[in-house]
Amino acid sequence: MSEAGIEIVALLEHTTPPSGLWLDALRRLKRNPGALLGLAVVAVFIIVAIFAPLIAPHQPNDQNLALVGSGCCPGPSWGHLMGVDDLGRDEFSRVAYGTRYSLVIGVVSVAVGLSFGMLLGAIAGFVGGVVDSVIMRSMDVMLAIPGLLLAIGIAAMLGPSLWHVMIAVGVANIPIFARLLRGTVLGQRESDYVLAARSVGVRKRIILSSHILPNSMSPVIVAGTLALATAIIDVAGLGFLGLGSQDPATPEWGTMLTNADLYLGTAPFLALFPGLAIVVIVLAFNLIGDGLREALDPKLRGRA
Amino acid sequence: MLRFVVRRLLLLVPILIGLSLLIFIWIRALPGTPADALLGERATPKAVADFRQRYGLDRPLPVQYWAYVKTTASGELGTSVASHRPVTTEIRERFPATIELTGAAMLFAISFGLPLGLLAAKRYGSAVDHASLFVSLIGISVPVFFLAIILKYIFAVKLGWLPSVGRQDVLIDAKHPTNFYVLDGLVTGNWNAAWDALKHLILPAVALGSIPLAIVARITRASTLDVQNEDYVRTARAKGLPPRIVDRRHVLRNALLPVTTIIGLQFGLLLGGAVLTETVFALPGMGSWVKEAIGNHDYPVLQGGILFIAVVFVVVNLIVDITYGLINPRIRVN
């Protein structure tokens, strides 16, 4: 072997082993302390959601009116870690059960926005022409109404209920995902591998589903994770405005805050705990989203 | 430049048509009919039929839509069901409240977010940088209404430093020629009223401004870091310009370009967040108005109010786009 050949072999032995985009991203995500913290927090919340009946000392709707007999409301104590609400219910148990709602809320809203948004964006980007114009101009119209207001409008149309609020927040997110996916699909459509697939006669639908879409996924994953965070905030906000669950027994954090606002003078902890729960879960999803953004950024690939 | 402005104006036409259609359909899809809302549930069928005929609700939908577009275009938005006052009159009173709030929130966000982002970029990797990242992470993670409740508790309930409800103390006798209360106080020379209105504005503005603050800090930091590595900055440094001049003329001017676009987009977020902030602080603005209208099935208010907010948002974005074209000659070319 020539000397140059030996040098190349030596060089190859020192580079990182070959890996795909996802493995590489995962490796970098594991080195990001923020993202790891976020993942740990989400894991804790999932565990609390699953084992809520075991973790919560009381049922979320068990009322002990004797506790609020001498005024609202007894603050945190060993018996009631987060105090007792105006109806004599254990706040800690309600916050713990509320975890179930928050996770479902995030996933359902993002699923609605993501699925319809991706579908519309992919069609607009891939088909182009009149279809593209019609879809994207409709998205522009939706974007002309400030997001939260659009969600409020849709929720009002569907009638007050927690499911409707989740759908409303999801629908308000459709134009954002549609724009994102259209942009990436347009970028991919002109790339060489698509040209190669087209030239060997692969059908359009197959090109879109097995060539373009998988390669357009990384921005969608990042935006989807960050959207989980905003969806939880928005649904809580609509719940706070009274558009969410009409059943006061539902331990949804946003709805709990509406009530807590009334007792702010005497029982501020009733607002503090559900509010902090929202902040922590939203913070966790934001950390994961930022970590994923850095891990999936092709400009940063191979570094760090 | 003129062509750029004209093209942006033409793009408005389909948006406005779409918007009017969307709101027209939305109002008709709301649960309950206007007749139920206005006449009550026990109205006789005859009364309902008369009502429908009077307001043209028995005519075909395209005819109704055309009538709606014609009256709206002439500036007529109907009368509120709840207050029996013209929607336009109420907008005149409430819109200044919301603008005052969103303006103050934006001012707060820019005056803290911008220096924070710049400082973080200048001291990249330092404690200041980490602090700025932490602040912006917290800013986007704390719900506006929760922050509003916390601020209200600390500064109004507990410390009693600032008022927690309304736009002005009811005991203050003030005239309101413009309905911008702070401005009104200044214009009429009533310093006391202006100061009181300003105090009422602080907590809501800080609560609402927390998100744009986080985003402005983030974008400023990122764009300053980008610009700092540009060739023209290196050239400026290499030819011996003092660092202060390089920062101001070469870095800052270019780094602020993306920040201006973000400010326009943030305005929509602020208008949405105003619904929550106005609710917590009982401010009689557009947001709390729309919220009440949903509860009251006040269709004229919903129809007019949401259309008005959307049009304002579209116009603000148009202005931002045009300003962007003015300050950044690069995008005018194509």
Interface residues (C-beta under 8 A of the other chain):
Chain A: R137 S138 D140 V141 M142 A144 I145 P146 G147 L148 L149 I152 G153 A156 M157 G159 A229 I233 A236 G237 F240 L241 G242 L243 L257 A260 D261 L264 G265 P268 A271 L272 G275 I278 V279 V282 L283 N286 L287 D290
Chain B: P14 I15 G18 L19 L22 W26 A29 L30 P31 L137 I138 I140 S141 V142 P143 V144 F145 F146 I149 I150 K152 Y153 V157 G268 L269 L271 G272 G273 V275 L276 T279 V280 V290 K291 I294 G295 L302 I306 I309 A310 F313 V314
